Amino acid sequence: MKRTIVLVLVAVLLVLNVNPLESAETQEKTLKVLVDESRAHEVDEEVREAYVAGFEKTLKEIEKLLKQFGLDVTVKVVCDPRYSFNNSVEPWGFGLARAKLEDSATVTTRDSGSLTYRTLMKYDVLVIASFDKKYTSAEVDAIKQFVENGGGLLLLGDIDSENTSVSQAFNVSFNQERAIIADSTAEQLDDDIYTFYLDSFQSHPVTKNIKKIVLKNGLPIVSYRKGQVLATTPSSSWVDRVGDGSGAKDTGEEGGPFDIMLAMDGYGMGRAAFFGGAESFWNQVTVKEGDNLNLFDNTVKWLGESGGPYKQYKILNEQAQTLLGKGIELYGTHKFSEAEKAFLDAIAASEKSNKIYPNSESARLIGEAQTFGELCKKGTEADQIFGSAEDLFESREYEKAIQEYEKARFLYTEIEYTERSDVCRTRVTESNKLRALRGEALSLFSQAEEALNKKMGMFDVTGIESARSLFEQSKKKWEEFGDSAQVTACEEKIALCDSQIAYKGQTKMLIIVAVVAVVVVCGVVVVILMRKRKKAENQNQQEDTQKDEST
């Protein structure tokens, strides 16, 4: 019976004398890379058949050799048609690029399904290359969200891919014509005008220690809004339309230089890189040109420095924890408004963290910050009420002040601000005391007014003296109360009492003097009259005596 032996070609690996599937264990793999191959291109059937046909002579020799050992077998070649990062054998695979990357990263390929943010958030970098179906708007949104939240995107543009369907989300556009970059004067690889060397790069971590790379079937980046161009083609290059190629620049074909690599930093919290020429990283090229592998490796590592959503959520939680600690410290010193802002910032950071990467730690931080935030609101409200109470106290509106102090004290007690609660209690006591003092002063003043206005006898000063005494007592109360205007009013009333008492005293004296004067005058008049009468009587007696003597 004839048996069939299936051989997988390892010619490329034999040339390298390395096993690309072995990853270095000497370096810790902290970088997580996802390669999306859910819609990877496959090599054309004609190309595949031609590729296999190239091994027919070798296969016949192998079959002949096996027959010498008595084995009647048919040897067939099975090749991987996909442009895949799992393909380390065929020229069109990216397996060598993956092997290089696996020295320092964990690489996962995804073969089917739609891209979602829940899938992407577990990785640091997403690599997309040579896809044959357009990404949906939902998938592009997920990719954009991934980058905004700290992820890295490497898009390797290909002439057969709708590159702009992804890149336009980042305001980057590739040339969409069926055309590739050619250069007949630059140093070429395998005498191919579409596969030539570039040796001019902008300084950047991605291009560090890169001397020259091979650009194979490149396509230009025609527009972008932000980012740094890292590599361009020579001015001797041109865009050669597929199907119209003549090996020379034709009329209407645009000349170089062309931007073929763009690095974009600070896109949200993440980064993105775009390269026009995915085939530049095929096994066919990288087996000969190690700098292409180094450029690929540098790019992915640079993209992964942001750490992806996982690292960003950790960073945000650390920020939230710091803000929470700051808020608690401010709360402890009763700076409620500042503390509340810190807690709100902590909540915002935690919510952002949870949105980037759902996690229980952010929920804990949010809960704690919200609890303290509510206490801060009460503290702020209490401070406002306390300030209002103080204003009322200063303006001597004690009844209203007492109400406000009681409200503030209740809130301070709730948040265990004992010192301020005690101040409120003391202020209430003071307000009650001052209110009572004012009441006593007003009552005494009123009594004094009443006594002063009471009807009295002409010379009676008892009521005035009583009023004066009451005004004196009222004055002392107002002095204790601290109302200088009322003290002055009492002094004026006391002066009025004194003047009235003095006036009545003077009036009484004047009347007494007048009475005495009248009495004296009357006495003098009586004496004079009596003397005149006596004189008249004496005169009459003399006249009578003379008459008698004459008779």
Beta strands, then each sheet from edge to edge (+ up, - down):
strand 1: 3-7
strand 2: 31-36
strand 3: 73-77
strand 4: 105-110
strand 5: 125-129
strand 6: 152-157
strand 7: 172-174
strand 8: 179-182
strand 9: 195-198
strand 10: 213-216
strand 11: 221-224
strand 12: 228-232
strand 13: 238-241
strand 14: 259-267
strand 15: 270-276
sheet 1: 1+ 3+
sheet 2: 4+ 2+ 5+ 6+ 15+ 14- 12+
sheet 3: 7+ 11-
sheet 4: 8+ 13-
sheet 5: 9+ 10-
end
